[in-house]
Amino acid sequence: MLFQQFNFDERLLDGLSSMGYTKPTPIQEQAIPIILEKKDLIACAQTGTGKTAAYILPILNNIIHAETRHLNTLVIAPTRELAQQIDQQIEGFAYFLGVSSIPVYGGGDGATWDIQKKALEEGADIVIATPGRLISLLATGAIKLDHLEHLVLDEADRMLDMGFYDDIIKIINQLPKNRQTLLFSATMPPRIRSLADKILNNPQTVNIAISKPAEGILQQAYVVHEPQKIELLKHIVKTGNYKSMIIFASTKENVKKLDNTLHRIGIPAKAIHSDLEQNERENILREFKNKQLSILIGTDVLSRGIDVEGIGLVINYDVPPDPEDYIHRIGRTARAETTGTAITFINQLDQRKFYSIESLIGKEIPKVPLPEFLGEGPAYSPMIAKKKKKRFSGKRPGGKRPPRKGRH
Protein backbone atom coordinates (compact mmCIF):
# COMPACT_ATOMS: atom_id res chain seq x y z
CA MET A 1 0.00 0.00 0.00
CA LEU A 2 1.14 3.57 -0.75
CA PHE A 3 0.26 6.86 0.98
CA GLN A 4 -1.45 8.05 -2.21
CA GLN A 5 -4.23 5.51 -1.57
CA PHE A 6 -5.45 7.54 1.43
CA ASN A 7 -6.43 10.38 -0.95
CA PHE A 8 -4.36 12.88 1.01
CA ASP A 9 -4.00 16.42 -0.27
CA GLU A 10 -1.17 16.72 -2.81
CA ARG A 11 0.67 19.19 -0.59
CA LEU A 12 0.71 16.65 2.26
CA LEU A 13 1.97 13.96 -0.12
CA ASP A 14 4.74 16.35 -1.22
CA GLY A 15 5.78 16.72 2.43
CA LEU A 16 5.84 12.95 2.88
CA SER A 17 7.87 12.51 -0.27
CA SER A 18 10.43 15.12 0.82
CA MET A 19 10.89 13.22 4.12
CA GLY A 20 11.39 9.91 2.34
CA TYR A 21 8.05 8.34 3.30
CA THR A 22 6.73 6.01 0.61
CA LYS A 23 4.50 3.38 2.18
CA PRO A 24 2.66 3.27 5.52
CA THR A 25 3.60 1.04 8.43
CA PRO A 26 0.94 -1.43 9.72
CA ILE A 27 -0.32 0.97 12.42
CA GLN A 28 -0.61 3.77 9.85
CA GLU A 29 -2.34 1.51 7.34
CA GLN A 30 -5.00 0.50 9.87
CA ALA A 31 -5.44 3.72 11.88
CA ILE A 32 -5.45 6.39 9.16
CA PRO A 33 -8.71 5.28 7.45
CA ILE A 34 -10.49 5.20 10.84
CA ILE A 35 -9.28 8.70 11.72
CA LEU A 36 -10.22 10.04 8.27
CA GLU A 37 -13.74 8.73 8.92
CA LYS A 38 -13.72 10.88 12.11
CA LYS A 39 -14.27 7.92 14.44
CA ASP A 40 -12.76 7.64 17.91
CA LEU A 41 -9.85 5.23 18.14
CA ILE A 42 -7.96 3.10 20.66
CA ALA A 43 -4.62 2.11 19.12
CA CYS A 44 -2.23 -0.26 20.85
CA ALA A 45 1.17 -0.36 19.18
CA GLN A 46 4.71 -0.90 20.35
CA THR A 47 7.32 1.81 20.16
CA GLY A 48 8.96 2.40 16.78
CA THR A 49 5.91 1.46 14.68
CA GLY A 50 5.18 4.95 13.34
CA LYS A 51 2.21 5.79 15.55
CA THR A 52 2.88 9.56 15.56
CA ALA A 53 2.45 9.76 11.80
CA ALA A 54 -0.61 7.49 12.10
CA TYR A 55 -2.56 10.26 13.84
CA ILE A 56 -0.78 13.40 12.62
CA LEU A 57 -1.19 12.77 8.88
CA PRO A 58 -5.01 12.45 8.80
CA ILE A 59 -5.34 15.37 11.24
CA LEU A 60 -3.18 17.59 8.99
CA ASN A 61 -5.30 16.58 6.02
CA ASN A 62 -8.40 17.60 7.98
CA ILE A 63 -6.95 20.96 9.03
CA ILE A 64 -5.98 22.13 5.54
CA HIS A 65 -9.52 21.42 4.30
CA ALA A 66 -11.27 23.15 7.23
CA GLU A 67 -13.47 26.15 6.43
CA THR A 68 -12.17 28.17 9.37
CA ARG A 69 -8.82 27.99 11.19
CA HIS A 70 -8.55 27.86 14.96
CA LEU A 71 -6.89 25.73 17.61
CA ASN A 72 -7.92 22.45 16.00
CA THR A 73 -5.96 19.70 17.77
CA LEU A 74 -4.60 19.04 21.24
CA VAL A 75 -2.00 16.31 21.69
CA ILE A 76 -1.24 15.39 25.31
CA ALA A 77 2.12 13.67 25.89
CA PRO A 78 3.81 12.51 29.11
CA THR A 79 7.19 14.24 28.74
CA ARG A 80 8.62 17.42 27.28
CA GLU A 81 11.03 15.35 25.16
CA LEU A 82 8.14 13.54 23.50
CA ALA A 83 6.21 16.80 23.06
CA GLN A 84 9.20 18.35 21.28
CA GLN A 85 9.68 15.25 19.17
CA ILE A 86 6.03 15.26 18.02
CA ASP A 87 6.29 18.97 17.20
CA GLN A 88 9.38 18.32 15.06
CA GLN A 89 7.56 15.59 13.13
CA ILE A 90 4.58 17.89 12.53
CA GLU A 91 6.94 20.57 11.26
CA GLY A 92 8.32 18.13 8.70
CA PHE A 93 4.99 16.74 7.55
CA ALA A 94 3.41 20.22 7.35
CA TYR A 95 6.29 21.86 5.51
CA PHE A 96 4.15 22.66 2.43
CA LEU A 97 0.85 23.13 4.29
CA GLY A 98 1.10 26.32 6.34
CA VAL A 99 -0.11 24.47 9.46
CA SER A 100 1.39 25.69 12.73
CA SER A 101 2.12 23.79 15.93
CA ILE A 102 3.63 24.58 19.32
CA PRO A 103 4.91 22.35 22.14
CA VAL A 104 4.13 23.55 25.67
CA TYR A 105 5.82 21.95 28.67
CA GLY A 106 7.14 22.76 32.11
CA GLY A 107 10.64 22.66 33.48
CA GLY A 108 11.89 25.89 31.94
CA ASP A 109 12.34 29.36 33.39
CA GLY A 110 9.98 32.34 33.30
CA ALA A 111 11.14 33.24 29.80
CA THR A 112 10.00 29.84 28.50
CA TRP A 113 6.58 30.38 30.07
CA ASP A 114 6.28 33.82 28.43
CA ILE A 115 7.32 32.49 25.01
CA GLN A 116 4.74 29.71 25.20
CA LYS A 117 1.97 32.09 26.28
CA LYS A 118 2.77 34.57 23.50
CA ALA A 119 2.83 31.82 20.86
CA LEU A 120 -0.56 30.56 22.02
CA GLU A 121 -2.02 34.07 21.95
CA GLU A 122 -0.82 34.48 18.36
CA GLY A 123 -2.57 31.24 17.43
CA ALA A 124 -1.63 27.68 16.47
CA ASP A 125 -3.44 24.86 14.71
CA ILE A 126 -1.96 22.12 16.91
CA VAL A 127 -0.80 22.25 20.53
CA ILE A 128 1.33 19.46 21.97
CA ALA A 129 1.34 19.70 25.74
CA THR A 130 2.39 17.93 28.90
CA PRO A 131 -0.51 17.70 31.40
CA GLY A 132 0.89 19.91 34.17
CA ARG A 133 1.81 22.85 31.95
CA LEU A 134 -1.49 22.63 30.06
CA ILE A 135 -3.48 22.89 33.31
CA SER A 136 -1.44 25.98 34.27
CA LEU A 137 -2.16 27.61 30.91
CA LEU A 138 -5.87 26.80 31.16
CA ALA A 139 -5.96 28.40 34.62
CA THR A 140 -4.49 31.66 33.27
CA GLY A 141 -6.82 31.72 30.27
CA ALA A 142 -3.84 31.69 27.89
CA ILE A 143 -5.31 28.83 25.89
CA LYS A 144 -8.87 28.38 24.67
CA LEU A 145 -10.14 24.97 23.65
CA ASP A 146 -13.74 25.88 22.80
CA HIS A 147 -13.48 24.86 19.14
CA LEU A 148 -11.22 21.83 19.54
CA GLU A 149 -11.91 19.09 16.99
CA HIS A 150 -9.26 16.47 17.82
CA LEU A 151 -7.83 15.22 21.12
CA VAL A 152 -4.89 12.80 21.06
CA LEU A 153 -3.53 11.03 24.13
CA ASP A 154 -0.08 9.75 23.18
CA GLU A 155 1.62 7.11 25.35
CA ALA A 156 -1.43 6.99 27.60
CA ASP A 157 -0.04 4.11 29.65
CA ARG A 158 3.08 6.10 30.51
CA MET A 159 1.00 9.12 31.55
CA LEU A 160 -0.97 6.97 33.99
CA ASP A 161 2.28 5.43 35.28
CA MET A 162 3.51 8.96 35.98
CA GLY A 163 0.36 9.81 37.97
CA PHE A 164 -1.41 12.07 35.44
CA TYR A 165 -4.85 10.42 35.56
CA ASP A 166 -6.54 13.23 37.55
CA ASP A 167 -4.87 15.90 35.39
CA ILE A 168 -6.11 14.22 32.20
CA ILE A 169 -9.67 14.04 33.49
CA LYS A 170 -9.50 17.70 34.59
CA ILE A 171 -8.36 18.72 31.09
CA ILE A 172 -10.95 16.62 29.29
CA ASN A 173 -13.74 18.15 31.38
CA GLN A 174 -12.89 21.50 29.77
CA LEU A 175 -13.07 20.23 26.18
CA PRO A 176 -16.01 20.27 23.77
CA LYS A 177 -18.08 17.09 23.91
CA ASN A 178 -18.32 16.99 20.14
CA ARG A 179 -14.75 16.04 19.22
CA GLN A 180 -12.73 13.13 17.88
CA THR A 181 -10.61 11.41 20.55
CA LEU A 182 -7.64 9.20 19.72
CA LEU A 183 -5.90 7.17 22.42
CA PHE A 184 -2.51 5.64 21.64
CA SER A 185 -0.82 3.32 24.10
CA ALA A 186 1.99 0.76 23.98
CA THR A 187 0.13 -1.46 26.45
CA MET A 188 -3.54 -1.88 27.29
CA PRO A 189 -3.90 -2.63 31.02
CA PRO A 190 -7.37 -2.44 32.66
CA ARG A 191 -6.92 1.16 33.81
CA ILE A 192 -6.35 2.29 30.21
CA ARG A 193 -9.55 0.49 29.19
CA SER A 194 -11.35 2.22 32.05
CA LEU A 195 -10.04 5.64 30.90
CA ALA A 196 -11.05 4.89 27.32
CA ASP A 197 -14.59 3.99 28.44
CA LYS A 198 -14.87 7.40 30.12
CA ILE A 199 -13.57 9.64 27.36
CA LEU A 200 -14.14 7.91 24.00
CA ASN A 201 -17.35 7.53 22.04
CA ASN A 202 -17.91 4.09 20.49
CA PRO A 203 -14.24 3.75 19.55
CA GLN A 204 -12.70 1.52 16.92
CA THR A 205 -9.73 -0.58 18.08
CA VAL A 206 -6.41 -1.31 16.39
CA ASN A 207 -3.82 -3.66 17.89
CA ILE A 208 -0.36 -3.97 16.38
CA ALA A 209 2.23 -6.40 17.75
CA ILE A 210 1.41 -5.85 21.43
CA SER A 211 4.42 -6.30 23.69
CA LYS A 212 6.64 -7.86 21.05
CA PRO A 213 10.06 -6.46 20.08
CA ALA A 214 10.62 -5.50 16.46
CA GLU A 215 11.83 -8.39 14.30
CA GLY A 216 14.99 -6.50 13.33
CA ILE A 217 16.40 -6.48 16.88
CA LEU A 218 19.12 -9.00 17.72
CA GLN A 219 18.55 -9.68 21.44
CA GLN A 220 21.37 -10.99 23.62
CA ALA A 221 22.15 -11.20 27.32
CA TYR A 222 25.19 -11.67 29.55
CA VAL A 223 24.83 -13.26 33.00
CA VAL A 224 27.24 -11.34 35.22
CA HIS A 225 28.29 -10.61 38.75
CA GLU A 226 27.64 -6.93 39.49
CA PRO A 227 31.38 -5.99 39.64
CA GLN A 228 31.86 -7.47 36.14
CA LYS A 229 29.40 -5.10 34.47
CA ILE A 230 31.61 -2.08 33.92
CA GLU A 231 34.50 -4.07 32.40
CA LEU A 232 32.03 -5.88 30.13
CA LEU A 233 30.55 -2.55 29.05
CA LYS A 234 34.01 -1.17 28.35
CA HIS A 235 34.82 -4.27 26.27
CA ILE A 236 31.62 -3.95 24.18
CA VAL A 237 32.14 -0.23 23.55
CA LYS A 238 35.81 -0.65 22.59
CA THR A 239 35.42 -3.74 20.38
CA GLY A 240 31.97 -3.21 18.85
CA ASN A 241 31.47 -1.21 15.68
CA TYR A 242 28.53 0.85 16.93
CA LYS A 243 28.29 4.48 15.82
CA SER A 244 25.34 5.28 18.09
CA MET A 245 24.18 3.63 21.32
CA ILE A 246 21.98 4.17 24.36
CA ILE A 247 22.79 2.72 27.78
CA PHE A 248 19.84 2.33 30.15
CA ALA A 249 20.08 2.23 33.93
CA SER A 250 17.07 1.79 36.19
CA THR A 251 17.45 4.87 38.43
CA LYS A 252 18.65 8.44 38.10
CA GLU A 253 21.32 7.72 40.71
CA ASN A 254 22.64 4.77 38.68
CA VAL A 255 22.69 6.94 35.55
CA LYS A 256 24.86 9.52 37.34
CA LYS A 257 27.23 6.88 38.74
CA LEU A 258 27.58 5.25 35.33
CA ASP A 259 28.24 8.62 33.70
CA ASN A 260 31.05 9.36 36.17
CA THR A 261 32.54 5.88 35.77
CA LEU A 262 32.57 6.03 31.96
CA HIS A 263 34.26 9.42 31.98
CA ARG A 264 36.85 8.12 34.44
CA ILE A 265 37.79 5.21 32.14
CA GLY A 266 37.85 7.38 29.03
CA ILE A 267 34.57 6.48 27.31
CA PRO A 268 32.92 9.61 25.80
CA ALA A 269 29.29 9.53 26.90
CA LYS A 270 26.72 11.95 28.28
CA ALA A 271 23.87 11.31 30.70
CA ILE A 272 20.40 12.81 30.57
CA HIS A 273 18.28 13.02 33.72
CA SER A 274 15.85 15.28 35.54
CA ASP A 275 18.53 17.11 37.57
CA LEU A 276 19.84 18.79 34.43
CA GLU A 277 18.48 22.14 33.29
CA GLN A 278 16.05 21.96 30.38
CA ASN A 279 18.47 23.61 27.95
CA GLU A 280 21.22 21.14 28.98
CA ARG A 281 18.96 18.18 28.22
CA GLU A 282 17.92 19.64 24.88
CA ASN A 283 21.55 20.27 23.92
CA ILE A 284 22.54 16.68 24.76
CA LEU A 285 19.63 15.26 22.78
CA ARG A 286 20.46 17.53 19.85
CA GLU A 287 24.09 16.37 19.88
CA PHE A 288 22.93 12.74 19.94
CA LYS A 289 20.45 13.21 17.10
CA ASN A 290 23.05 15.07 15.02
CA LYS A 291 25.58 12.23 15.58
CA GLN A 292 27.94 14.57 17.45
CA LEU A 293 27.52 12.34 20.51
CA SER A 294 27.70 8.57 20.10
CA ILE A 295 26.76 7.29 23.59
CA LEU A 296 23.76 8.44 25.62
CA ILE A 297 22.92 7.25 29.16
CA GLY A 298 19.39 7.49 30.59
CA THR A 299 16.49 5.94 32.49
CA ASP A 300 13.21 4.44 31.28
CA VAL A 301 11.68 7.90 30.81
CA LEU A 302 14.17 8.36 27.96
CA SER A 303 12.96 5.09 26.39
CA ARG A 304 9.59 6.72 25.67
CA GLY A 305 10.83 10.17 24.80
CA ILE A 306 13.45 9.83 22.08
CA ASP A 307 12.91 8.98 18.43
CA VAL A 308 16.25 8.76 16.63
CA GLU A 309 16.97 6.56 13.65
CA GLY A 310 20.31 4.82 13.30
CA ILE A 311 20.82 3.72 16.93
CA GLY A 312 22.79 0.51 16.46
CA LEU A 313 22.96 -0.72 20.05
CA VAL A 314 20.88 -0.55 23.23
CA ILE A 315 22.50 -1.80 26.45
CA ASN A 316 20.38 -2.56 29.49
CA TYR A 317 23.03 -2.04 32.15
CA ASP A 318 20.29 -2.86 34.66
CA VAL A 319 17.35 -5.17 33.93
CA PRO A 320 14.23 -2.98 33.89
CA PRO A 321 11.83 -3.63 36.80
CA ASP A 322 8.80 -3.75 34.48
CA PRO A 323 8.92 -6.21 31.54
CA GLU A 324 7.03 -3.69 29.39
CA ASP A 325 9.88 -1.21 29.85
CA TYR A 326 12.22 -3.74 28.23
CA ILE A 327 10.12 -3.50 25.05
CA HIS A 328 10.35 0.29 25.09
CA ARG A 329 14.07 0.34 25.81
CA ILE A 330 15.13 -2.00 23.04
CA GLY A 331 12.63 -0.37 20.68
CA ARG A 332 15.02 2.58 20.43
CA THR A 333 17.01 0.47 17.95
CA ALA A 334 15.84 -1.21 14.73
CA ARG A 335 13.43 1.64 14.01
CA ALA A 336 11.80 2.21 10.63
CA GLU A 337 12.41 -1.38 9.49
CA THR A 338 16.17 -1.23 10.16
CA THR A 339 18.17 -3.65 12.31
CA GLY A 340 19.94 -3.24 15.63
CA THR A 341 21.26 -5.03 18.70
CA ALA A 342 19.98 -5.07 22.29
CA ILE A 343 22.22 -6.43 25.06
CA THR A 344 21.14 -6.94 28.67
CA PHE A 345 23.37 -7.46 31.71
CA ILE A 346 21.74 -9.85 34.21
CA ASN A 347 23.14 -10.07 37.71
CA GLN A 348 21.97 -12.66 40.26
CA LEU A 349 19.33 -10.41 41.81
CA ASP A 350 17.80 -9.60 38.40
CA GLN A 351 17.34 -13.15 37.13
CA ARG A 352 13.69 -13.42 38.13
CA LYS A 353 12.91 -10.08 36.47
CA PHE A 354 14.61 -11.19 33.28
CA TYR A 355 12.66 -14.42 33.23
CA SER A 356 9.47 -12.31 33.36
CA ILE A 357 10.70 -10.47 30.27
CA GLU A 358 11.31 -13.74 28.43
CA SER A 359 7.83 -14.91 29.43
CA LEU A 360 6.29 -11.69 28.13
CA ILE A 361 7.93 -11.83 24.70
CA GLY A 362 7.42 -15.57 24.43
CA LYS A 363 10.99 -16.69 23.82
CA GLU A 364 14.28 -17.30 25.58
CA ILE A 365 16.94 -14.69 24.86
CA PRO A 366 20.38 -16.19 24.05
CA LYS A 367 22.93 -15.93 26.87
CA VAL A 368 26.34 -15.02 25.46
CA PRO A 369 29.48 -16.38 27.21
CA LEU A 370 31.51 -13.71 28.99
CA PRO A 371 34.90 -12.75 27.51
CA GLU A 372 37.61 -14.98 29.01
CA PHE A 373 39.40 -12.14 30.79
CA LEU A 374 36.31 -11.54 32.97
CA GLY A 375 36.19 -15.07 34.34
CA GLU A 376 33.00 -16.97 35.16
CA GLY A 377 29.65 -15.33 35.74
CA PRO A 378 26.81 -16.71 37.88
CA ALA A 379 24.63 -19.53 36.52
CA TYR A 380 21.30 -18.54 34.96
CA SER A 381 18.45 -20.89 35.77
CA PRO A 382 14.90 -20.08 34.60
CA MET A 383 13.53 -22.62 37.07
CA ILE A 384 15.08 -20.75 39.96
CA ALA A 385 14.20 -17.39 38.44
CA LYS A 386 10.50 -18.16 38.17
CA LYS A 387 10.01 -19.74 41.58
CA LYS A 388 9.89 -17.84 44.82
CA LYS A 389 11.42 -19.87 47.61
CA LYS A 390 9.24 -20.39 50.65
CA ARG A 391 10.83 -19.39 53.89
CA PHE A 392 10.55 -21.97 56.66
CA SER A 393 8.72 -20.34 59.52
CA GLY A 394 9.95 -22.80 62.05
CA LYS A 395 6.41 -24.08 62.69
CA ARG A 396 4.84 -27.44 62.02
CA PRO A 397 1.66 -27.53 59.88
CA GLY A 398 -0.43 -27.51 63.05
CA GLY A 399 1.14 -24.26 64.18
CA LYS A 400 3.49 -25.62 66.85
CA ARG A 401 7.22 -25.10 66.66
CA PRO A 402 9.37 -28.24 66.63
CA PRO A 403 11.47 -28.81 69.77
CA ARG A 404 15.00 -27.44 69.54
CA LYS A 405 17.91 -29.86 69.75
CA GLY A 406 19.17 -30.40 73.25
CA ARG A 407 16.01 -29.00 74.86
CA HIS A 408 13.05 -30.80 76.36
C-alpha positions in Angstrom: 0.0 0.0 0.0 1.1 3.6 -0.8 0.3 6.9 1.0 -1.5 8.0 -2.2 -4.2 5.5 -1.6 -5.4 7.5 1.4 -6.4 10.4 -1.0 -4.4 12.9 1.0 -4.0 16.4 -0.3 -1.2 16.7 -2.8 0.7 19.2 -0.6 0.7 16.7 2.3 2.0 14.0 -0.1 4.7 16.4 -1.2 5.8 16.7 2.4 5.8 12.9 2.9 7.9 12.5 -0.3 10.4 15.1 0.8 10.9 13.2 4.1 11.4 9.9 2.3 8.0 8.3 3.3 6.7 6.0 0.6 4.5 3.4 2.2 2.7 3.3 5.5 3.6 1.0 8.4 0.9 -1.4 9.7 -0.3 1.0 12.4 -0.6 3.8 9.8 -2.3 1.5 7.3 -5.0 0.5 9.9 -5.4 3.7 11.9 -5.4 6.4 9.2 -8.7 5.3 7.5 -10.5 5.2 10.8 -9.3 8.7 11.7 -10.2 10.0 8.3 -13.7 8.7 8.9 -13.7 10.9 12.1 -14.3 7.9 14.4 -12.8 7.6 17.9 -9.9 5.2 18.1 -8.0 3.1 20.7 -4.6 2.1 19.1 -2.2 -0.3 20.9 1.2 -0.4 19.2 4.7 -0.9 20.3 7.3 1.8 20.2 9.0 2.4 16.8 5.9 1.5 14.7 5.2 5.0 13.3 2.2 5.8 15.6 2.9 9.6 15.6 2.4 9.8 11.8 -0.6 7.5 12.1 -2.6 10.3 13.8 -0.8 13.4 12.6 -1.2 12.8 8.9 -5.0 12.5 8.8 -5.3 15.4 11.2 -3.2 17.6 9.0 -5.3 16.6 6.0 -8.4 17.6 8.0 -6.9 21.0 9.0 -6.0 22.1 5.5 -9.5 21.4 4.3 -11.3 23.2 7.2 -13.5 26.2 6.4 -12.2 28.2 9.4 -8.8 28.0 11.2 -8.5 27.9 15.0 -6.9 25.7 17.6 -7.9 22.4 16.0 -6.0 19.7 17.8 -4.6 19.0 21.2 -2.0 16.3 21.7 -1.2 15.4 25.3 2.1 13.7 25.9 3.8 12.5 29.1 7.2 14.2 28.7 8.6 17.4 27.3 11.0 15.4 25.2 8.1 13.5 23.5 6.2 16.8 23.1 9.2 18.3 21.3 9.7 15.2 19.2 6.0 15.3 18.0 6.3 19.0 17.2 9.4 18.3 15.1 7.6 15.6 13.1 4.6 17.9 12.5 6.9 20.6 11.3 8.3 18.1 8.7 5.0 16.7 7.5 3.4 20.2 7.4 6.3 21.9 5.5 4.1 22.7 2.4 0.8 23.1 4.3 1.1 26.3 6.3 -0.1 24.5 9.5 1.4 25.7 12.7 2.1 23.8 15.9 3.6 24.6 19.3 4.9 22.3 22.1 4.1 23.5 25.7 5.8 22.0 28.7 7.1 22.8 32.1 10.6 22.7 33.5 11.9 25.9 31.9 12.3 29.4 33.4 10.0 32.3 33.3 11.1 33.2 29.8 10.0 29.8 28.5 6.6 30.4 30.1 6.3 33.8 28.4 7.3 32.5 25.0 4.7 29.7 25.2 2.0 32.1 26.3 2.8 34.6 23.5 2.8 31.8 20.9 -0.6 30.6 22.0 -2.0 34.1 22.0 -0.8 34.5 18.4 -2.6 31.2 17.4 -1.6 27.7 16.5 -3.4 24.9 14.7 -2.0 22.1 16.9 -0.8 22.3 20.5 1.3 19.5 22.0 1.3 19.7 25.7 2.4 17.9 28.9 -0.5 17.7 31.4 0.9 19.9 34.2 1.8 22.8 31.9 -1.5 22.6 30.1 -3.5 22.9 33.3 -1.4 26.0 34.3 -2.2 27.6 30.9 -5.9 26.8 31.2 -6.0 28.4 34.6 -4.5 31.7 33.3 -6.8 31.7 30.3 -3.8 31.7 27.9 -5.3 28.8 25.9 -8.9 28.4 24.7 -10.1 25.0 23.7 -13.7 25.9 22.8 -13.5 24.9 19.1 -11.2 21.8 19.5 -11.9 19.1 17.0 -9.3 16.5 17.8 -7.8 15.2 21.1 -4.9 12.8 21.1 -3.5 11.0 24.1 -0.1 9.8 23.2 1.6 7.1 25.3 -1.4 7.0 27.6 0.0 4.1 29.7 3.1 6.1 30.5 1.0 9.1 31.5 -1.0 7.0 34.0 2.3 5.4 35.3 3.5 9.0 36.0 0.4 9.8 38.0 -1.4 12.1 35.4 -4.8 10.4 35.6 -6.5 13.2 37.6 -4.9 15.9 35.4 -6.1 14.2 32.2 -9.7 14.0 33.5 -9.5 17.7 34.6 -8.4 18.7 31.1 -10.9 16.6 29.3 -13.7 18.1 31.4 -12.9 21.5 29.8 -13.1 20.2 26.2 -16.0 20.3 23.8 -18.1 17.1 23.9 -18.3 17.0 20.1 -14.8 16.0 19.2 -12.7 13.1 17.9 -10.6 11.4 20.5 -7.6 9.2 19.7 -5.9 7.2 22.4 -2.5 5.6 21.6 -0.8 3.3 24.1 2.0 0.8 24.0 0.1 -1.5 26.4 -3.5 -1.9 27.3 -3.9 -2.6 31.0 -7.4 -2.4 32.7 -6.9 1.2 33.8 -6.3 2.3 30.2 -9.5 0.5 29.2 -11.3 2.2 32.1 -10.0 5.6 30.9 -11.1 4.9 27.3 -14.6 4.0 28.4 -14.9 7.4 30.1 -13.6 9.6 27.4 -14.1 7.9 24.0 -17.4 7.5 22.0 -17.9 4.1 20.5 -14.2 3.7 19.6 -12.7 1.5 16.9 -9.7 -0.6 18.1 -6.4 -1.3 16.4 -3.8 -3.7 17.9 -0.4 -4.0 16.4 2.2 -6.4 17.8 1.4 -5.9 21.4 4.4 -6.3 23.7 6.6 -7.9 21.1 10.1 -6.5 20.1 10.6 -5.5 16.5 11.8 -8.4 14.3 15.0 -6.5 13.3 16.4 -6.5 16.9 19.1 -9.0 17.7 18.6 -9.7 21.4 21.4 -11.0 23.6 22.2 -11.2 27.3 25.2 -11.7 29.6 24.8 -13.3 33.0 27.2 -11.3 35.2 28.3 -10.6 38.7 27.6 -6.9 39.5 31.4 -6.0 39.6 31.9 -7.5 36.1 29.4 -5.1 34.5 31.6 -2.1 33.9 34.5 -4.1 32.4 32.0 -5.9 30.1 30.5 -2.6 29.0 34.0 -1.2 28.3 34.8 -4.3 26.3 31.6 -3.9 24.2 32.1 -0.2 23.6 35.8 -0.7 22.6 35.4 -3.7 20.4 32.0 -3.2 18.9 31.5 -1.2 15.7 28.5 0.9 16.9 28.3 4.5 15.8 25.3 5.3 18.1 24.2 3.6 21.3 22.0 4.2 24.4 22.8 2.7 27.8 19.8 2.3 30.2 20.1 2.2 33.9 17.1 1.8 36.2 17.4 4.9 38.4 18.7 8.4 38.1 21.3 7.7 40.7 22.6 4.8 38.7 22.7 6.9 35.6 24.9 9.5 37.3 27.2 6.9 38.7 27.6 5.2 35.3 28.2 8.6 33.7 31.0 9.4 36.2 32.5 5.9 35.8 32.6 6.0 32.0 34.3 9.4 32.0 36.9 8.1 34.4 37.8 5.2 32.1 37.9 7.4 29.0 34.6 6.5 27.3 32.9 9.6 25.8 29.3 9.5 26.9 26.7 12.0 28.3 23.9 11.3 30.7 20.4 12.8 30.6 18.3 13.0 33.7 15.8 15.3 35.5 18.5 17.1 37.6 19.8 18.8 34.4 18.5 22.1 33.3 16.0 22.0 30.4 18.5 23.6 27.9 21.2 21.1 29.0 19.0 18.2 28.2 17.9 19.6 24.9 21.6 20.3 23.9 22.5 16.7 24.8 19.6 15.3 22.8 20.5 17.5 19.8 24.1 16.4 19.9 22.9 12.7 19.9 20.5 13.2 17.1 23.1 15.1 15.0 25.6 12.2 15.6 27.9 14.6 17.4 27.5 12.3 20.5 27.7 8.6 20.1 26.8 7.3 23.6 23.8 8.4 25.6 22.9 7.2 29.2 19.4 7.5 30.6 16.5 5.9 32.5 13.2 4.4 31.3 11.7 7.9 30.8 14.2 8.4 28.0 13.0 5.1 26.4 9.6 6.7 25.7 10.8 10.2 24.8 13.4 9.8 22.1 12.9 9.0 18.4 16.2 8.8 16.6 17.0 6.6 13.6 20.3 4.8 13.3 20.8 3.7 16.9 22.8 0.5 16.5 23.0 -0.7 20.1 20.9 -0.5 23.2 22.5 -1.8 26.4 20.4 -2.6 29.5 23.0 -2.0 32.2 20.3 -2.9 34.7 17.4 -5.2 33.9 14.2 -3.0 33.9 11.8 -3.6 36.8 8.8 -3.8 34.5 8.9 -6.2 31.5 7.0 -3.7 29.4 9.9 -1.2 29.8 12.2 -3.7 28.2 10.1 -3.5 25.1 10.3 0.3 25.1 14.1 0.3 25.8 15.1 -2.0 23.0 12.6 -0.4 20.7 15.0 2.6 20.4 17.0 0.5 18.0 15.8 -1.2 14.7 13.4 1.6 14.0 11.8 2.2 10.6 12.4 -1.4 9.5 16.2 -1.2 10.2 18.2 -3.7 12.3 19.9 -3.2 15.6 21.3 -5.0 18.7 20.0 -5.1 22.3 22.2 -6.4 25.1 21.1 -6.9 28.7 23.4 -7.5 31.7 21.7 -9.9 34.2 23.1 -10.1 37.7 22.0 -12.7 40.3 19.3 -10.4 41.8 17.8 -9.6 38.4 17.3 -13.1 37.1 13.7 -13.4 38.1 12.9 -10.1 36.5 14.6 -11.2 33.3 12.7 -14.4 33.2 9.5 -12.3 33.4 10.7 -10.5 30.3 11.3 -13.7 28.4 7.8 -14.9 29.4 6.3 -11.7 28.1 7.9 -11.8 24.7 7.4 -15.6 24.4 11.0 -16.7 23.8 14.3 -17.3 25.6 16.9 -14.7 24.9 20.4 -16.2 24.1 22.9 -15.9 26.9 26.3 -15.0 25.5 29.5 -16.4 27.2 31.5 -13.7 29.0 34.9 -12.8 27.5 37.6 -15.0 29.0 39.4 -12.1 30.8 36.3 -11.5 33.0 36.2 -15.1 34.3 33.0 -17.0 35.2 29.6 -15.3 35.7 26.8 -16.7 37.9 24.6 -19.5 36.5 21.3 -18.5 35.0 18.4 -20.9 35.8 14.9 -20.1 34.6 13.5 -22.6 37.1 15.1 -20.7 40.0 14.2 -17.4 38.4 10.5 -18.2 38.2 10.0 -19.7 41.6 9.9 -17.8 44.8 11.4 -19.9 47.6 9.2 -20.4 50.7 10.8 -19.4 53.9 10.5 -22.0 56.7 8.7 -20.3 59.5 9.9 -22.8 62.1 6.4 -24.1 62.7 4.8 -27.4 62.0 1.7 -27.5 59.9 -0.4 -27.5 63.0 1.1 -24.3 64.2 3.5 -25.6 66.8 7.2 -25.1 66.7 9.4 -28.2 66.6 11.5 -28.8 69.8 15.0 -27.4 69.5 17.9 -29.9 69.8 19.2 -30.4 73.2 16.0 -29.0 74.9 13.0 -30.8 76.4 
